[in-house]
Amino acid sequence: MVPVITSAKVLRRCQKNRGGMEISLPIHYSTEKIKQVFYTRKGYSLYDYPSTREKFKVTLAFGSASLIFLILSQFDTSFLFIWLFGFSVFIFCFSAADLYIAYKPIIDWKKKINDYLKEVSAYNSVVLTITDKSITHQYDDRTEIIMWQAIVSSIIEPGYIRLEDKARGILIFEHSMPPQDYQAILALAKGKLI
């Protein structure tokens, strides 16, 4: 069953393809809008990420305690402040290592997003082609094709659609095309995936 395409512009670009349909759209990326899509999502800030919030507070508390006990041990050379300084530094080191382990996925994710933004900004032309059988992203020097039946994961969020097969993923951003074209592609994707 072929889904109904609602956009007049997309309808004009559709061609019958062996009894099927083909939609071909030029894509215009904006790296600033892509950043907005990804970085405004709650939970991807180093300080707001749920698994790091408490660890950050513990690390900050023991780092501050270490500094305070270091200063106090300079004025009072009793064994108590030296012992408290050593203990707080020991706990601070473990909590800092634990915090780094918690931050690592977020840092890696942000690095991947920045690499993706550099890659996208280097493209001169991108064409998205959707048929009954596949989705194709044609970049300057390469082509990525995902067959509809090979899609193992899909995410539809405000601002973008992500479709993945076992080897790669395709991102379709709302800002990269006219709104009516994006809504038509969104309806087509929902029809194919549901």
Secondary structure, 3 states (H helix, E strand, C coil): CCCCCCCHHHHHHCEEECCEEEEEEEECCCHHHHHHHHHCCCCCCCCCCHHHHHHHHHHHHHHHHHHHHHHHHHHCCCHHHHHHHHHHHHHHHHHHHHHHHHHHHHHHHHHHHHHHHHHHHHCCCEEEEEECCEEEEECCCCEEEEEHHHCCEEEEECCEEEEECCCCEEEEEHHHCCHHHHHHHHHHHHHHHC
